Amino acid sequence: MIVIGLTGTIASGKTTTAAMLAEAGIPVFSADEAVHRLYAGPAAARVEAAFPGVVESGVVDRKRLGAMLELEPYRLADLEAIVHPLVRAAEAAFVAEANAARQPMVVLEIPLLFETGAEERMDVVITTTAPEPLRRSRAMERLGMTPARYQLLSARQHTDAEKRAGAHYVVDTSRGMDAAERDVRAILAKIAESRR
């Protein structure tokens, strides 16, 4: 089974590209979606213990947590120490299940793929890219996003250029959906061809 890592800087089009890969019939694991699930249950108590006041009705309030981290950005490491091992376990279970089902490929959508060394677990890495002004504009449309939060999230990530340099393939999402879909189809054809 080919394990494809999908990454990219904030608001570079990862989720859109992941949807295209899913539409092509490839199972996709989203680290962000895994975090949402963890915040709604399994990790909520531990996050509340580390960041008192961020849990409402058993669910982590991402806006409150984000505001707290804006004031104390050094505490991101504390949050990651709670969340990353749980996400990694969910990812491993997903890969094992796909392997048992004899899936030819899976996609692991991981925003901090290079930053956490996850590329070592991948057979292929795809990164999404878009110019910084477009990424900033997209990010600022998100609920709860502020310029300070955008800077905080961007500072945790490798640059767009570094991600492109580390990837096997690049999907440019700034040229529209049709062009991105063509890129995705071409990349999948190349991956399939390389394994024959």
N, C-alpha and C positions, 0 to 999 in steps of 0.2 A: 504494500500500500504506500502510495506517495503522500507524504505529509507536506502540505503547502502552508507556509507562514505568510500571513497578510498583515502588513503594517503601513505606517504613514504618519506624518505629523498631524496635529490636531486640525480637524476640519478639511483634511485633504481628500476626502471621498472614500474612506475605508468602508463605511457601512453600505454605501451605494454599490461599491465594487463587490462586497461580500454578497449582497443580494443578487448580483449578476451571476456570481459563481454558484450560488444556491439554485438559481433558475436553470443553470446548466446541469443540475442534478447532483452536484457535489455537496455532501454534508458539511455544514459550516458551524464551527464553535466560535462564539463571540465572547471574549474575555469581559467586555463591558456588560453584556447581558448576564453573564455569570455573576458579576459584582452586584447587579440589580437584584438578582435572586438571593444572593447572600445577605444583602442589606435588608431584605424583606423577611429575614428569619434567622438562618444559621449564624450569621456574624453580628447580628444587631446588638446582642448583649455585650459582646466583647468590644465592639466599637463604642457603645455607651459607657462602658467602664473606663475606656481610654479618653473619651471625649464627652464628658457629662453634659446632658441636655440636648444631644443631637438626635435622640430616638423619640419618635411620636407614635403611639399605638403599636409598638413592636417593630416599627420600620425606621431605618435611618433616613432622616431628612437631609437629602444631599445639599440643599441650599444652606441649611444651618451648618453642616459639616464644612462646606466650602468656605463660608464666611469665617469660621474658626481657623481654617487653614490659611486663609489670606492674612490673618493677624499673626499666625505662628507657622510660617511655611516650613520651618525645620521639623515640624511634627508629621509631615508627610511620611517620613520614614517609619514612624510608629504605626500609621494606618497601613502602610504597605506590609509591615511585618505581620499584621493580622490577616489581611486580605489575600496577599499573593500566594501563600501556601494553600489556601482553600481553593483559589481559582486554579492553581496548578493541579490539585487533586481532581477537580471537576473536569479539567482538560484531559487528564490521563484516563479517566473513566470513559470519556467521549471517544478517545482514540481506540481504546480497547474494544469498545462496543462496535465501532466501525470496522475494526480489523476482524472481529468475530463474524460480522455480516459480510465480509469479503468485499468491502468497498474498494474500488481501485484508487481513489483519492479522497483526502479530506482537507479542509481548509481550517486553519486556526487563526482567527483574527485577533491579533495581540498588539495593542497600541505601543507598548513598551518592549517590543520584541528584541531589538538590538540592545536596549538599555539593561535588560535583565539576562542577556546571554542566551535567550531562547532560540536564536538562529542555529545553535548547535543541535537542536532536536528536529530541525526541519531538513527536508530534502531539497526544497526550493523556497526561495523568499520572493514575494511580490511586494512592492511598495507603491502606494498611491502618491501622487504629487499634484500640486497646484501652486501658482504664485502666492507669495505671502499676503499681499493685499486681499486676494480673493479668499484665502483661508481665514484671515481675520474677519472679513465681512460675514462669511458663513458662520463662524463661531459666535459672533456677536448677536446673531439671530436666535441662538439657543436660549431657552428659558433659564434665567438665573446667571447667565454669563455676564461678566464685567471685564473691563480692560485689565484690572489687577489679576483676576482669575485666569484670563487668557495668558497673561505673562507668566503666571505661576505654572500653569500647565505646560506652556511652551518651554520654559526653562528646564523642566524635568526631562525633556526629550532631546534626542540627537537632532541635528538640523536636517532640513529637507535634503540638502546636498549629501550629507553623511548617509542618510537612509537610502538614497538612490545609489550611492557608491557601493553600499553593502548588499544590495538586492540583485537577484538574477534577472528580474523583469520589473518594468515600471509601467504603471497605468496613469496617464495624464488625464485628470478629471476636469481640467479647465476648458476642454474643447467640446464639451457637450456629451450627452448620454450616448448618442450613436457612435461617436469616436471611441468612447471608453468601452462600449460593448464590443467594438471591433478589436480593440487591444486585448480584451479578456479572451475572446474567441481565439485570437492568434496565439496568445500565451498558452492556452490550454492545448492547442494543437501541437505547439513546440514541446511542451512537457510530455504529452503522450508519445510523440515521435522519438523523443530522447530515451524513452524507456523500452522501445521495441528492440 
